[in-house]
Amino acid sequence: MNGIATFNNLIINAVGNYTLTASDGTLTGATSQSFPVFGVAAKLGFMQQPTNTATGVAISPAVTVAVQDANGSTVGTNNSTVTLTLGGGTFAGGSNTASVAAVNGIATFSNLIINAAGNYTLTAGNGALTGAVSQSFTISVVAAKLARIFHPSS
């Protein structure tokens, strides 16, 4: 109508990146910009697992958790809050949980500090999706400095 074609019923049933091409047979065709199609959020998955580190030091690289569809693809439109629960201890602030909002389907935990040595796991959850458990990691005590002791001579 008035030179404008409107398509109200376009449905894409597969996750991926797509473009649309328009043509009428007589005019030069046009291609849209690429756009993503996401699946429905179904579960959480660790993208960056926690790594072994020293007491009192932030785990690095930052632990990241993805909001994923049933096939394991990140749902880039999801910005839900993801909570990590530390198994068997507490973070430096005294809580056993840390929460952040996902950005484009990725929750980044950049300041996870544990002050007690031990072996731990993290459980990711958001109350609605199937959670995930990290691999085990170790927090170790690292000697801060050595002292030299002199005994008085007789």
C-alpha positions as CSV (number, residue, x, y, z in Angstrom):
1,M,0.0,0.0,0.0
2,N,1.5,3.4,-1.0
3,G,4.7,1.7,-2.1
4,I,5.3,0.0,1.3
5,A,5.1,-3.8,1.8
6,T,4.4,-4.9,5.4
7,F,5.0,-8.4,6.6
8,N,3.2,-9.1,9.9
9,N,3.6,-12.9,10.1
10,L,7.4,-13.6,9.8
11,I,8.3,-16.4,12.1
12,I,11.8,-17.8,12.4
13,N,12.0,-21.1,14.4
14,A,15.7,-21.6,14.6
15,V,18.3,-19.7,16.7
16,G,20.9,-17.9,14.6
17,N,21.9,-14.7,12.8
18,Y,19.8,-13.8,9.8
19,T,19.2,-11.2,7.0
20,L,16.1,-10.6,5.0
21,T,16.2,-10.0,1.2
22,A,13.4,-8.1,-0.5
23,S,12.7,-8.2,-4.2
24,D,9.8,-7.8,-6.6
25,G,11.4,-9.1,-9.8
26,T,11.7,-5.7,-11.6
27,L,13.4,-3.4,-9.1
28,T,16.8,-3.7,-7.5
29,G,16.6,-5.9,-4.4
30,A,17.5,-4.8,-0.9
31,T,19.0,-6.8,2.0
32,S,18.5,-6.0,5.7
33,Q,21.2,-5.7,8.3
34,S,22.0,-9.0,10.1
35,F,19.8,-9.6,13.2
36,P,19.9,-12.4,15.9
37,V,17.2,-14.8,16.8
38,F,17.4,-16.1,20.3
39,G,15.9,-19.2,21.9
40,V,13.9,-19.1,25.1
41,A,16.0,-18.9,28.3
42,A,16.1,-22.4,29.9
43,K,19.3,-22.8,31.9
44,L,22.5,-21.2,33.2
45,G,26.0,-22.2,32.2
46,F,29.4,-21.2,33.4
47,M,31.4,-19.6,30.5
48,Q,34.4,-18.8,32.7
49,Q,34.9,-21.2,35.5
50,P,36.4,-20.0,38.8
51,T,40.2,-20.5,39.0
52,N,42.5,-21.4,41.8
53,T,43.7,-18.3,43.6
54,A,45.1,-17.0,46.9
55,T,43.1,-15.9,50.0
56,G,42.0,-12.3,49.9
57,V,42.5,-11.9,46.2
58,A,39.7,-11.6,43.6
59,I,39.2,-14.6,41.4
60,S,40.7,-13.8,38.0
61,P,39.7,-13.9,35.3
62,A,36.2,-12.9,36.4
63,V,33.7,-15.8,36.7
64,T,31.0,-15.5,34.0
65,V,27.6,-17.2,33.8
66,A,25.5,-17.3,30.6
67,V,21.7,-17.4,30.4
68,Q,21.3,-20.1,27.8
69,D,18.5,-21.7,25.7
70,A,18.0,-25.5,25.8
71,N,20.7,-25.9,23.1
72,G,23.3,-24.0,25.2
73,S,23.3,-20.8,23.1
74,T,23.5,-17.5,25.1
75,V,20.1,-15.7,25.1
76,G,21.5,-12.2,24.4
77,T,18.2,-10.4,25.3
78,N,18.1,-11.7,28.8
79,N,19.1,-9.3,31.7
80,S,17.9,-11.3,34.7
81,T,19.7,-11.3,38.0
82,V,22.1,-14.3,38.5
83,T,23.1,-15.4,42.0
84,L,26.2,-17.4,42.9
85,T,26.2,-19.4,46.1
86,L,29.6,-20.4,47.5
87,G,29.6,-24.0,48.7
88,G,31.2,-24.5,52.1
89,G,32.2,-21.0,53.0
90,T,31.6,-17.2,52.7
91,F,32.9,-14.5,50.5
92,A,35.0,-11.7,52.0
93,G,31.9,-9.6,52.9
94,G,30.5,-12.4,55.1
95,S,27.8,-13.6,52.7
96,N,27.8,-16.9,50.9
97,T,26.0,-15.4,47.9
98,A,26.8,-12.7,45.3
99,S,24.3,-11.4,42.7
100,V,24.7,-9.4,39.5
101,A,22.4,-8.6,36.6
102,A,23.2,-10.3,33.3
103,V,24.1,-7.9,30.4
104,N,23.1,-9.3,27.0
105,G,22.7,-12.7,28.6
106,I,26.1,-12.7,30.5
107,A,26.5,-12.2,34.3
108,T,30.1,-11.2,35.2
109,F,31.3,-11.6,38.7
110,S,34.5,-9.6,38.8
111,N,35.1,-9.2,42.6
112,L,34.7,-12.6,44.2
113,I,37.1,-12.7,47.2
114,I,37.4,-15.6,49.6
115,N,39.5,-15.1,52.8
116,A,39.6,-18.8,54.0
117,A,41.7,-21.4,52.4
118,G,39.9,-24.5,51.1
119,N,38.2,-26.2,48.2
120,Y,35.0,-24.7,46.9
121,T,32.3,-24.8,44.2
122,L,29.9,-22.1,43.0
123,T,26.2,-22.8,42.3
124,A,24.6,-20.4,39.8
125,G,20.8,-19.8,40.0
126,N,18.2,-17.1,39.2
127,G,15.0,-18.7,40.6
128,A,13.5,-19.5,37.3
129,L,16.0,-21.4,35.2
130,T,17.9,-24.7,35.7
131,G,21.0,-23.8,37.7
132,A,24.6,-24.8,37.2
133,V,27.5,-26.0,39.4
134,S,31.0,-24.9,38.7
135,Q,34.1,-27.0,38.7
136,S,35.9,-27.3,42.1
137,F,38.6,-24.7,42.7
138,T,41.1,-24.1,45.5
139,I,41.8,-21.0,47.6
140,S,45.3,-21.2,49.1
141,V,47.1,-19.2,51.7
142,V,50.2,-17.5,50.3
143,A,53.0,-16.4,52.6
144,A,53.0,-12.6,52.7
145,K,56.7,-12.1,53.6
146,L,59.6,-13.8,55.3
147,A,61.2,-12.3,58.4
148,R,64.8,-12.6,59.4
149,I,65.4,-13.1,63.1
150,F,68.7,-12.3,64.7
151,H,69.7,-13.8,68.0
152,P,71.8,-11.7,70.3
153,S,75.4,-13.0,70.7
154,S,76.8,-13.9,74.1
